[in-house]
Amino acid sequence: MSAKMERGEGRMSKEDRMDKDGRDGMDGEERGGRRGGFGRRKVCRFCADTEYVMDYKDVRMMQSYVSEHGRIVPRRISGNCAAHQRKLTSAVKRARNLALVGFVSSGA
């Protein structure tokens, strides 16, 4: 490592970062990338349980798919399939128009 970097001055050059194998010594966290790992695949709740019916009048179910800021939770987070996410979005919008679910939360 250079003397400047040891004193905390300036930016680290590529040569300073390289280790003896020719790879930079930074792991994924330092580069801004995601660390490895193998997450569990999310499963659509509506596909998994056919008895679980999507209904715009079911306020408790609608609230679980609306964030605290009033936004509809996206598919990549909720784990729904595309078809059920479209149905869910229209159901939440219906519930909002009937004032069953708020457009925004009553925040503090």
C-alpha positions as CSV (number, residue, x, y, z in Angstrom):
1,M,0.0,0.0,0.0
2,S,1.3,3.5,-0.8
3,A,2.4,5.9,1.9
4,K,-0.4,8.3,1.0
5,M,-3.0,5.6,1.7
6,E,-1.5,4.7,5.0
7,R,-1.8,8.3,6.1
8,G,-5.4,8.4,4.8
9,E,-4.7,10.8,1.9
10,G,-6.1,10.6,-1.6
11,R,-7.7,7.8,-3.4
12,M,-6.4,4.2,-3.7
13,S,-5.0,3.5,-7.2
14,K,-5.7,0.2,-8.9
15,E,-2.2,-1.0,-8.3
16,D,-2.6,-0.4,-4.6
17,R,-5.8,-2.4,-4.5
18,M,-4.4,-5.4,-6.4
19,D,-3.2,-8.4,-4.3
20,K,-0.6,-10.8,-5.4
21,D,-3.1,-12.9,-7.5
22,G,-4.0,-9.9,-9.6
23,R,-7.4,-9.5,-8.2
24,D,-8.5,-6.4,-6.3
25,G,-8.7,-7.0,-2.6
26,M,-12.1,-5.5,-2.2
27,D,-15.1,-7.8,-1.6
28,G,-18.6,-7.3,-3.1
29,E,-19.7,-5.0,-0.2
30,E,-17.0,-2.5,-0.8
31,R,-17.5,-2.3,-4.5
32,G,-21.2,-1.6,-4.0
33,G,-22.4,-5.1,-5.3
34,R,-24.5,-7.5,-3.5
35,R,-23.0,-10.3,-1.6
36,G,-23.6,-13.8,-2.7
37,G,-26.2,-16.0,-1.2
38,F,-29.1,-18.0,-2.2
39,G,-32.4,-16.6,-1.1
40,R,-35.6,-18.6,-0.9
41,R,-37.9,-18.1,-3.9
42,K,-41.1,-16.3,-3.0
43,V,-44.3,-18.1,-3.9
44,C,-47.6,-16.4,-5.0
45,R,-50.0,-16.7,-2.0
46,F,-53.0,-16.8,-4.4
47,C,-51.5,-19.6,-6.5
48,A,-50.4,-21.7,-3.5
49,D,-53.7,-21.6,-1.7
50,T,-56.7,-21.8,-4.1
51,E,-59.1,-21.2,-1.2
52,Y,-57.6,-17.8,-0.5
53,V,-59.9,-15.6,-2.6
54,M,-58.9,-12.1,-3.6
55,D,-61.7,-9.7,-2.8
56,Y,-61.6,-5.9,-2.7
57,K,-63.9,-5.9,0.3
58,D,-61.4,-7.8,2.4
59,V,-59.7,-4.8,4.0
60,R,-57.3,-6.7,6.1
61,M,-55.9,-8.6,3.1
62,M,-55.7,-5.3,1.1
63,Q,-53.8,-3.6,3.9
64,S,-51.1,-6.2,3.8
65,Y,-50.3,-5.3,0.1
66,V,-50.2,-1.6,0.7
67,S,-47.2,0.0,2.3
68,E,-47.3,2.4,5.2
69,H,-47.0,5.3,2.7
70,G,-50.0,4.1,0.8
71,R,-48.2,2.6,-2.2
72,I,-49.1,-0.8,-3.6
73,V,-46.3,-3.3,-2.8
74,P,-44.5,-4.4,-6.0
75,R,-44.4,-7.9,-7.3
76,R,-40.7,-8.5,-6.6
77,I,-41.3,-7.8,-2.9
78,S,-44.7,-9.4,-2.4
79,G,-43.8,-12.5,-4.4
80,N,-47.1,-12.6,-6.4
81,C,-47.3,-13.9,-9.9
82,A,-47.9,-11.4,-12.7
83,A,-51.6,-12.3,-13.2
84,H,-52.4,-12.1,-9.5
85,Q,-50.5,-8.9,-9.1
86,R,-52.6,-7.3,-11.8
87,K,-55.8,-8.5,-10.1
88,L,-54.5,-7.3,-6.8
89,T,-53.7,-3.8,-8.1
90,S,-57.2,-3.4,-9.5
91,A,-58.7,-4.7,-6.3
92,V,-56.7,-2.2,-4.2
93,K,-57.7,0.6,-6.5
94,R,-61.4,-0.4,-6.1
95,A,-61.0,-0.5,-2.3
96,R,-59.4,3.0,-2.4
97,N,-62.3,4.4,-4.4
98,L,-64.8,3.0,-1.9
99,A,-62.7,4.4,1.0
100,L,-62.0,1.0,2.4
101,V,-58.3,1.5,2.0
102,G,-56.7,4.9,2.2
103,F,-54.8,6.6,-0.7
104,V,-52.2,7.7,1.8
105,S,-51.6,6.7,5.4
106,S,-52.7,9.1,8.2
107,G,-49.1,9.6,9.2
108,A,-47.8,11.4,12.3
